[in-house]
Amino acid sequence: MKIAYISTYPPRECGIATFNQNLMRAIDANFPKRNTLSDGGFVVALNDSEDLHEYEYPEEVKYIIRENHQKDYIRAANYINTSNVDTCIMEHEFGIYGGESGIYILPLINRLEKPLISILHTVLKDPSYVQRIIIREIAEQSSKIIVMSNRAVEFLTTIYDIPADKIQIIEHGVPDVEAPEENPVSNLSQFKNHRVLLTFGLISRNKGLETVVKALPKIVAKHPDVMYVVLGNTHPGVIKNSGEEYRDHLKTLAAQLGVSKNLSFINKFVSEEELVNYLTACEIYVTPYLNEAQITSGTLSYAIGAGAAVVSTPYWHATELLAHNRGRIFDFKDIDALADIVNELLDQERVLNELKENAYEYGLHLRWPVIGSEYIKVAQEACRTHDFSDKILRNSIVDPEILPKFSLTHVIRLTDDTGIVQHAKYGIPNLKEGYCLDDNARALIMALMAYQRNKSKEAFELLPLYLSYIHYMQTDDCNFRNFLSFSRQYLDEVGSEDSFGRTIWALGHLISCAASNSYREFALEIFGKSFPHFSKLKHLRGMANTIIGISLYLQVIPTDDGMVKQLADLTQPLIDAYENNQSADWQWFEEKMTYDNAILPLALLHSAEITGNEKAKEIALKTMAFLDKLTLSNGYLSPVGNDGWYYRGGKFPAFDQQAIETMAMVLMHFQAYQIFRKPEYIEKMFLSYKWFLGENTLRAPLYDHETKGCCDGLLPTGINRNQGAESTLAYLISHLTVLEAFELEYEYNKSAKKMEIC
């Protein structure tokens, strides 16, 4: 069996790097015929440096990911997929991967064609939105999740909703070595003629070392030969930000307390063999961490494995590992309790030795070769049950069961008696930004769609709010303003052509499927008054939105010859734009692709449906195919980002991805299905919709199941957590379109089946 390991790796000084190297060796130890670690697979190493040569990695490291280079993760997945490994093991800790909370790892694991086993070194009790997403996605993509404590299992099942059968406990491994008969550490000045309290590991403030220093006066008063030895380098991140400030603080504190001679630092990163020597030479090992939120502690496991007498604060891993008299517990920052326990153990050699014996016996089943054999069993089972074709099907088949339950909760939260507020800070309305016509027009469309589905009372009550906003923003010359402050002050004299077009779309939609005659008559009045401005439109997207509105209007009033002519007049500039800019390798309307791109072919599809214009239909299909090739070819939607446009012959901007791009893609493919009845359009529609649910570049869902809102965009480092009206409405309109498509497809297939039987 060959395994690819995704992790940090020595010589990088990192506890997870050491763990991964030990695991690789432990698994290898179960295959005695292998000569080198490379015989059993390879390592994909995470670098915290831009320099690929920062570390002199051993030969088993075959690929390096620079932490903050997203493309490195994609290339690593391809490297693993084309290798001869049977499975992958990934060490997970939020801080070792790039992007917000390490979100860059998600595209890598989603692209893997090998079974994945993920080892979670941290399971948070109170994860952020993004952290919860990451852990859930890791679980979804993994054959098995490995954790090292029962508390971690409890958190994963109750907080992250991960099935218990997906999770397995394999405890932290410890060195498979015995204490030497003549321990060289015993002759060090810090140990010779001293009774040593020891703490080891990378030093940082969260380790709580000052608790032990503050307890020393009470301990030393009874046992003046005690020496507190702190073994380990300062954490590289701490060095980078504040140097040796914490270590110096501890020295100053010891001097103030009069125990400087009882405190010693050994500033080095030691090998496992050396570490066992230190652990067996000390009297008591202390982990004085400051809070409970530590689900796994490698240092604690090593101490138990070496048969040390351990005294610890009650963080999660300690309470489990030190149960059954394998160690002693004192409360966080409780200086007196720590001093009393240490003095008791130093006074009673029998009690001290009993702790050591219990720890040693338990540690025998934690030794690395034993742990390695457990991982081999998991890997073999993962290979046996892995079916990559199932992953492909899961990403492509239209499945209504994965849709979240439709909810207007966040829309109602954003809506007041003026209309819908355009922006939000996270899920809270940002009243400072006021209102805009764009969003109230979208909100009117969404509310109509929701009411059409199930005669929702909530949706019906929203309709007059959005319609009245549109009416309020119509000017004396029957154009429209766009922006309104929260205090209802106009912020512009005339709105954009985009906001004009979206309003005409919303009014056309209301005319075509009004909830009541009074609403239709009101919409007809506003629509009719704005008609003189249709011919003044200059910009393609303003025209496109207006075309959709006119097409919806003509579905119910097909005899309006003036409107038919206006539709043709607005369609022609889109046709001309395409013919003036298209080439064999550029099937588009402009020299660049900017925002809301799918609205252009969508408009031509609507126009062609009403007018029968074959040229418009042909161009719609060509540009739609071109857009699909650019944005759907990876098996998920990756729309043109708003962080710079996509110029002909230029670089495709991957971010900032916006929800309105996705909505337009959903609507475009649905309209194509309605016209041509080809199942491929339903599949592409659903694939586009799943962008909201996490089938995207970062594998991160933008729909928030808690607020029922949608995040504002996909950034290079993660998710824009603000949940404004535009993104939320884009999600809800897409959701409702997908539901309508399912029903339409079902009825169409049922009719086709009846005809086949006849």
FENTA-V215465 format. One line per field, one symbol per residue. phi: phi as a letter, one per 40 degrees, with the letter a starting at -180 (. if undefined). psi: psi as a letter, one per 30 degrees, with the letter a starting at -180 (. if undefined). A space follows every 10 residues. Layout:
phi->???
psi->???
//
This chain:
phi->.bbcbbacad cccaccccdc cccccccccc bccccbcccb habbccccbc ccbdbccccc cbabbcdbbd cccccccccc cccbccabbb cbadccbcgc fgcccccccc ccbbcbbbbc cbbccbccdc ccdccccdcc cccabbbbac cccdcccccb fcdcccbbcb cccbdcbbcc cbccccccdc bcgbcccbbb hccacccgcc cccccddccc dcbcccbcbb biccddccdc cagcdccccc cccccccgbd cbbbbbcacc cccccdcccc cccbbbbcdc accbcabccc ccccccgccb bacccdcccc cccfgcibbb cdgccccccc cccccccbcc cccccccccc cccccccdcc cdcccccccc ccccccbccc cccccbccbc ccccccacdc ccccbbccic ccbacfbbdc cccgbacdcc cccccccccc cccafccdcc ccdccccccd cccccccgcb cbbbcccgbc bacacccccc ccccdccccc ccaccacccc cccccccccc ddcdcccbbc ccccccdccc ccdccbbccc cccccccccc ccdccccccc bcadbacacb cabbbfcccc cdcccccccc cgcccccccd cccccccdcc bbccgacbcd cccgcccdgc ccccbccbcc ccdccccccc cccccbfcdd ccccdcccdc dcchcadcfb cccbcccgbb ccibbdcibc ccbccdcccc ccccdccccc cdcccccccc cccccccc
psi->kkkkkjllkk gkjkeeeeee eeeeeeeefg iffkeleffg alkjkkkglf jfgekillff jfkkkkegje feeeeeeeee eglglflkkk kkkefflllj ggfffeeeff fkglkkkkjj fkjkeillee eeeeeeeeee fkekkklgle eeeeeeeeef hkkeffkkkj lkllkillkl ejjffffkef ekgljkkkkl lkklfffgff eeeffeeeee efifgkkjkj jllkkeeeee egbgeeeeee eeeeeefgge fgkkkjiljl leeeeeeeef flekkkjhlf lfijfkjeee eeeeefhljk kllhleeeee fglhhgakkl lkgjeeeeee eeeeefejee eeeeeeeeee eefegfkeee eeeeeeeeee eeeefkjfee eeefffkkjf ffklkkkgee eeefkafeak kflkjbgkki fffblleeee eeeeeeeeee eeeghkeeee ffefeeeeee eefkleggak lekklfghkk fleklleeee eeeeeeeeee efhkfleeee eeeeeeeeef effeffkfke eeeeeeeeee eeefffifgj eeeeeeeeef eeeeeeeeff flaegiilfl flkclheffe eeeeeeeeee fgjeeeeeee eeeeeeeeee fgfgglkilk lgikljkkga kkjfljklff eeeeeeeeee eeeeefhkfe eeeeeeeeef eegfiaeghk kfkjfefgak lfljlefbkj fkileeeeee eeeeeeeeee eeeeeeeeee eeeeeee.
//
